Amino acid sequence: MLVVGAGLAGTECAWQLAERGVSVRLIEQKPSSRTPAQHSDQMAELVCSNSFRGAAIHNAVGLLKEEMRRAGSLVMEVGELHRVPAGGAFAVDRDQFSAEITRRIEAHPLIEVLNEVVDRIPEERPVVIATGPLTSGGLADDIAAAVGAEHLAYYDAIAPIVSADSINFDRAFRASRYDKGGDAAYVNCPLNKEEYAAFVQALLDAEKVVPREFEKVRYFEGCLPIEVMASRGPKTLSFGCMKPVGLTDPRTGRWPHGVVQLRQEDEAGTAFNMVGFQTRMTWPEQKRVFRMIPGLENAEFERLGSVHRNTFVDSPKVLDDDLALASRPGVYLAGQISGVEGYVESAACGMLLGIKLAHEARGLEFSFPPPTTMLGGMVGHLREPNEDFQPSNVMFSMVPAIEGRRLNKRARRDLQSERALQDLGAWLTDVVESNDERNGSARTADRRLRSIPSG
């Protein structure tokens, strides 16, 4: 089995394959070549933060991490060994974490590490491409040729997502522009002239994230950061993403001076996307400025906005249900290039593909975890048809809501987490563990490697 890229997704994928008795060749371009973000020659390098984000299981990524622990994730096991204090977050000593991942991968008798640059999709099948968000050069060109250049994006513009139950409908109202389609498709937050002027000024004054050199890309006019649009003149937004035409505020009977529109993010209507509000404002500033919008005074953000350098495919259009390229059967994508976002999500994607391909190499059937789990919800995000697909961290809106109960947010999250772990347990028993036991690939290698001292 061939895996290209020894980041979080690639090392997790290779480990899961090898632990199930499948020989792996893992190709990594370091040390002969690095992306602009990389600074060490270790595998699974954490190039940005050392945080894996929230730890509690009523947090979406916290639940994902617990599911990964129960599924036997290498990244989570090593992360626990090198965890550092971080309040409610799960953070690690990045150098020790990467060194331990590297040691374990290189010590595994079924993993051969090759250091070379891959500039085309290899001919070998199956192959897992896990080259990360800065995939470029010949390999990026070859992937673009395989999927169609229009389905490979080279940067990421993400708008914030707001929890539905934090929207103040005393100010916000549901409507479609000119009532087109007969459905109230959007939540609309109206601003009068004074509120609009204060909001635009706050956008201009807010602290922005300074892009690193490799992230300096030319913005597409159709996807500008909100503050860049505001800098072009005080009326720009009211003729762009905040235009009020065709939207009558039921409180006044008139069109507002400006409107922020929120589009439903999930089928259950638990989360809404702030349309056109991609931004380079820092996260604390986003919360402060966006809560100036009438109706969002107490907004809880499931995801904050960003614009950053990233290479990813339009997964719902170009990947099949097994996360392989529809145009190149047997070529699988793992990690951020597949359309997930974040350290943990990337590792989780690699873990699932490793388990899947190991089963299939032994002639066994495999199904991804159920959609009630955060792992299943993440896979669903990559499969669900979406005309405006963007990479995303996991969110509770990716899994089905708890029906028929009037509960506060924390209680709902607790019930969703409880259901997820129960359903994951059944999946592990029925799909993973039973197949492993039937084929004699229990964790003898794992027990041997755990006995090797760190250092």
Secondary structure, 3 states (H helix, E strand, C coil): CEEECCCHHHHHHHHHHHHCCCCEEEEECCCCCCCCCCCCCCCCCCCCCCEEEECCCCCHHHHHHHHHHHHCCHHHHHHHHCEECCCCEEEECHHHHHHHHHHHHHHCCCEEEEECCCCCCCCCCCEEECCCCCCCHHHHHHHHHHHCHHHEEEEEEECCEEEHHHCCCCCCEEECHHHHHHCCCEEEEEECHHHHHHHHHHHHHCCECCCCHHHCCCCCHHHCCHHHHHCCCCCCHHHCCCCCCCCCECCCCECCCEEEEEEECCCCCCEEEECCCCCCECHHHHHHHHCCCCCCCCCCEEECCEEEEEEEECHHHHECCCCEECCCCCEEECHHHHCECCHHHHHHHHHHHHHHHHHHHCCCCCCCCCCCCHHHHHHHHHHCCCCCCCCECCCHHHCCCCCCCCCCHHHHHHHHHHHHHHHHHHHHHHHHHHHHHHCCCCCHHHHHHHCCCCC
